[in-house]
Amino acid sequence: MSEHRVPHAAGSIHDLVRKATHSPAIMTKAETIRLAEHVLKGGEHATEEEQAIAKRAALDPEGVNAAEIELLGAGARPPKNKLPATA
């Protein structure tokens, strides 16, 4: 039988981004505000759309839907390194 974990508050930005991209519907108001503030502070080069959503989320975290929270999570995710493969 698989274990079902109870959702908990994300401890780091990394955990918060993962929660936003995988389970945006269970984000708390505090987590949504924290993610929005991270995006607004230049969190990994957010687009203009992500910044606009972050501004709304910071003021009214209940006014953003799960799809918008997921987009914020994607905007806060660090860019993937494009290092050449070593042989």
C-alpha positions in Angstrom: 0.0 0.0 0.0 1.4 3.4 -0.9 1.8 6.1 1.6 -0.2 9.3 1.3 1.6 12.3 2.6 -0.2 15.1 4.1 0.6 18.4 2.4 2.8 20.7 4.4 4.2 24.2 4.1 7.1 24.3 1.7 10.3 25.1 3.5 12.5 26.4 0.7 11.9 28.2 -2.6 12.8 25.0 -4.3 10.1 23.1 -2.5 7.7 25.9 -3.1 8.4 25.9 -6.9 7.9 22.1 -7.0 4.6 22.4 -5.1 3.4 25.2 -7.4 4.2 23.2 -10.5 2.8 19.9 -9.3 0.0 20.7 -6.9 -1.0 24.4 -7.3 -4.5 23.8 -6.0 -3.2 23.0 -2.5 -0.9 26.1 -2.1 -1.7 28.1 1.0 -2.2 31.9 0.9 1.2 32.4 2.6 3.0 30.1 0.1 1.3 31.9 -2.9 2.5 35.3 -1.5 6.0 34.0 -0.9 6.2 32.6 -4.4 4.8 35.9 -5.9 7.4 37.9 -3.9 10.2 35.7 -5.2 9.1 36.2 -8.8 8.8 40.0 -8.3 12.3 40.1 -6.9 13.7 38.8 -10.1 13.1 35.2 -9.4 14.9 33.5 -12.3 13.9 35.9 -15.1 10.1 35.9 -15.1 8.2 37.1 -18.1 6.0 40.1 -18.1 2.9 37.9 -17.8 4.4 36.1 -14.8 5.3 39.4 -13.2 1.7 40.7 -13.7 0.3 37.5 -12.1 2.8 37.8 -9.2 1.7 41.4 -8.5 -1.9 40.2 -8.3 -1.0 37.2 -6.2 1.0 39.3 -3.7 -2.0 41.6 -3.2 -4.8 39.0 -3.4 -3.5 35.4 -3.2 -7.1 34.0 -3.4 -7.6 35.9 -6.6 -5.3 33.7 -8.7 -6.3 30.3 -10.0 -4.3 27.0 -10.0 -3.1 27.5 -13.6 -1.7 31.0 -12.8 0.1 29.6 -9.7 1.6 26.9 -11.9 2.8 29.5 -14.3 4.4 31.4 -11.4 6.1 28.2 -10.3 7.5 27.8 -13.8 8.7 31.4 -13.8 10.5 30.9 -10.5 12.2 27.7 -11.6 15.9 28.2 -12.3 16.9 27.9 -16.0 18.4 24.6 -17.0 22.1 24.5 -17.4 23.1 24.1 -21.0 26.5 22.5 -20.4 28.0 20.3 -23.1 28.0 16.6 -22.3 31.3 15.2 -21.3 32.6 12.0 -22.9 
